[in-house]
Amino acid sequence: MKRLFLFSLLIGYWSVVRASDTVFIKEAQVPILIERQDNLLFYLRFDARDSRMLDGVTVDLSRCKNLDDIQSVKLYYGGTEARQEEDKNRFAPVSYISSFSPGKTLSAYPSYSIKCAEESNVSESVVLECNYKLFPGVNFFWVSLQVRPGTSLLSKVTADLSSVTIDGKEAICKKMSPDGIVHRMGVGVRHAGNDGASAFRIPGLVTTNKGTLLGVYDVRYNSSVDLQEHVDVGLSRSTDGGSTWEKMRLPLSFGETGGLPAAQNGVGDPSILVDTKTNTVWIVAAWTHGMGNQRAWWSSQPGMEKSYTAQLVMTKSTDDGKTWSKPINITGQVKDPSWYFLLQGPGRGITMQDGTLVFPIQFIDSTRIPNAGIMYSKDRGKTWNIHNLARTNTTEAQVVEIEPGVLMLNMRDNRGGSRAVAITEDLGKTWTEHESSRKALQEPVCMASLIHVRAEDNVLGRDILLFSNPNTKKGRNHITIKASLDKGLTWLPENQVMLDEDEGWGYTCLTMIDRETVGILYESSVAHMTFQAIKLKDLIRE
């Protein structure tokens, strides 16, 4: 009887100090943009069947080594769930912060959220008191983080939502995220609406001999759709490792060439290359002239004339990316007249150790099948050559030199599920399938990035391949950087960093910022062009 009495007393005690409705908590795994006033940190969801008032939440920042970087922590109410959607157990009825609406990408949508509390005096334990009346049904709240201007790209935030108080009682909380989440800083290099453009897509990124970062992309003025549309090639330049970026330049823009509207003179899908022997920088892109504002992938036809087929054009800079030459049309050098469409593999090219310049390419052949390969120049970009395809039914590819004279081509494969990989030792005359092809790197059929970092060029003193893409077979989410220490045979889980779990367009491009740090420019869930920096020692933990 005594034990039964004590058990009943204990149950009664917990009924007093614990709220009856369980709060489900999800920690966001998306970039913290330094320029944003609001960044998602935690989602809260609970069904207020018995509860009436959310008193507040407590955020534990005791593990955060950079408290001074945090400007404020906020709590927002996101409303309720539609009754017919309650069984989906979502953590938000809408996106609280937009990455696609021009002019609305830096702070919470006021019509989707109500700010309940804000704390600017940030300490190891932040109490957000709100006393907010609950809606009868599923209620959504979320915690926002704002960092100070000038915060380092290498700064990190670690946090826990340690307690939730409802109706004067501490609620039962159920964590729905893995432990050890690290929130990494980022910069939105391009947001929807910048410079009057609706969208920015297709990133390319290189580091010049002087350490300057050059990021290229499509400037899509009217919408996010592919060529043919009003599209220019834009470039952003950074001389401080990606912390700040200069005003956008337009290395390639055809305007109303030939008396056609700008939307029928689009140029895009850029790839960028640094000639490391001379520091000349090259950009190659597809120029489409006419095509009635239909998608160039289907509208470009066999032939060589610009009125029928897409043109392969280049521009170069000899002053570290500050100014750019007039367009150089190389279509006649490299295109087979029977092909429907020849264009570059967007992203970046390379300079081989012997000085050969190499860009990845893709072409739609006479049978309407796409194929990936390479084009190369032995004379510093004056003339270009193409040999044979690496694998049929492939498109966007990236190329690296894994040994002197040995090129690896990593390809988007229309079969889906995983990346195709091939090797050539004769600049594309012959190809062999790599052991990892269609096995080692999963993909949802999307562009990806691959770079080779030689042992003498990095702080770890190891030969490294770095790869990035949406690390999934479905959707374009979970943007992840992976490292291989055995020339691409294996990509171990311990040598990976996931940057963005949410949906975006998913294209990425990598470069080494310096001997210790890799940079990535990518289409994230929080900005059209997001830049982040990750230390190699955070990525490779063998």
Residue, then its C-alpha position, 0 to 999 in steps of 0.5 A: m500500500k505504501r508503494l502504491f501511495l508513493f507511486s500515486l503521489l509521484i504521478g500527481y507530482w508530474s501532472v502538476v509540473r509537466a504539461s500534458d501535451t507533448v512538444f515535438i522539436k526539430e532542429a533546422q539544418v540549413p545555412i545561417l545567412i549573415e545578412r539575414q534578420d531571421n534564420l531558422l534554428f528550431y521548429l516546434r509543433f504540438d497539439a493543444r488538446d489540453s493546453r491553453m497558453l505557451d509561456g515560453v521556451t529556453v534556448d541553451l547556447s552553453r556549447c556555443k563558442n561564439l556567443d558574441d556573434i549572436q545579435s538576437v534570438k527570437l520566437y515566432y508563432g506560425g499559426t495552426e495546421a489544416r485539419q486534414e493535414e494534421d496526420k502528416n506531422r509537418f513542422a511548418p504549414v508554409s516556408y516562414i522565410s522566402s528564398f524565392s520572392p524578390g525583396k522578401t528573402l532576409s526576414a520572416y514573412p510578417s503574414y506567416s508569422i507573429k513575433c512573440a519574443e526577442e532577446s538581444n542580451v544573449s547569454e548561455s541560456v536565453v529565455l524567450e517569454c511570450n505568454y501566447k494564447l494557443f489555437p485549439g489544434v496543432n500549433f506551430f512555433w519557431v526559433s530564429l537566430q540573427v548574427r551580427p554583421g561581420t561575423s566570420l564565415l567560419s563561425k559556428v553555432t551549437a544550440d539546444l532547445s532545453s525547455v518549453t513551458i505551457d500553462g505554467k508547467e514544463a512540457i514533455c519535449k520529444k526531439m526529432s533531430p539527430d544530435g551534434i548539429v552544427h549551424r554554419m554561417g553563409v552569405g547570400v551572394r545572390h538573392a531573388g530580386n537582386d539587380g532586377a533579376s527574378a532568379f539566379r541559377i547555375p553556379g561556377l566557382v574558381t580561385t585565381n592565382k591571386g586568391t580572388l574568388l570568382g563566382v559565375y551564374d545565370v542572371r535570369y531576369n523574368s523567371s527561373v526557367d532555362l534558355q531560351e529566355h532573358v538570361d545573361v552570365g553574371l559574375s561576383r568577385s570576392t577578394d576576402g575569401g568570400s566574406t564580401w562580394e563586389k557589385m555584379r558584372l556581366p561577362l556575357s550579355f547579348g542584349e538585342t543582337g540581330g534585332l531580336p528581343a533580349a529574351q531571344n538572345g539568352v546566354g547561360d549555363p556558364s563554366i569558368l576556368v583559371d589558366t594557372k600558368t598565366n592567370t587568364v580566366w575563361i568563361v564558356a557558355a551557350w548563346t541561343h539566338g531566336m528559338g521563340n522563347q521555347r526551351a533551347w534543349w529541344s529547340s536547338q537544331p542540327g547545323m552551325e548557323k546561330s539562327y538554327t543551333a545554339q552557339l558555344v561562346m567564350t570570354k576571357s579576363t587578363d586582369d583577375g576577373k575585373t574586365w572581360s573580352k568581347p564574346i569569342n564564338i568557337t562553335g565552328q571549331v568544335k561542333d559536329p553539324s549533325w548535333y542538335f546542341l553543344l554546350q559546356g558542363p556548367g560549373r568549372g574547368i581545369t588546367m592540367q599539370d602540363g598546361t592543357l586547358v580542359f572544360p567538360i562538355q555535353f552534346i545532343d547527338s544526331t539521334r537526340i541522345p545527350n552525351a558528356g565529354i570534354m573539350y581542350s586547348k593546347d595553345r592557351g585557349k586559341t583553339w579547342n578540340i573535342h574527341n569522343l563521348a565518355r558515356t551516352n545518356t549523360t549530361e552535366a559533368q565535371v572533370v579533374e586530373i587525378e594523376p598527370g595526364v589522367l582525367m576523371l569525368n564525373m557525370r550526371d546520368n539520366r538513368g538516375g540514382s547514381r553518378a557515372v564516372a569515366i577515365t581518359e588518358d588521351l584527352g577523350k579519344t578513349w574512355t574506360e569506366h571507373e570502378s566507382s561508376r554508378k555505385a559510389l555517389q548517389e544523385p537525384v539526376c542533378m548537376a554536381s561538383l568535383i575538384h582535385v586537391r593535390a597533397e602539396d596544395n592542402v594543409l593535410g598533405r594528402d591527395i584529396l577529391l572533393f565532391s558536392n551534390p544533393n546527397t539523395k536519390k529523390g528531390r534536391n535536398h541534403i546538399t553535402i560535401k564529401a571527400s575521397l582519399d583513394k582517388g574516388l573509389t570510396w566516399l566514407p560517411e565520416n568524411q562528409v559535411m551536410l550543409d542544407e537539408d531543405e529543398g532547393w535547385g541543388y546545383t553546386c560548385l567547389t573551390m579551394i579558398d586557401r590551403e585549409t579551406v574549401g568554398i562552395l557556391y550553390e543553389s540553397s534553400v535560403a538564397h539563390m546563390t549561397f556561399q559557405a566555407i568549411k575547413l578541411k579538418d572539419l570535413i576529413r576526420e580519418 
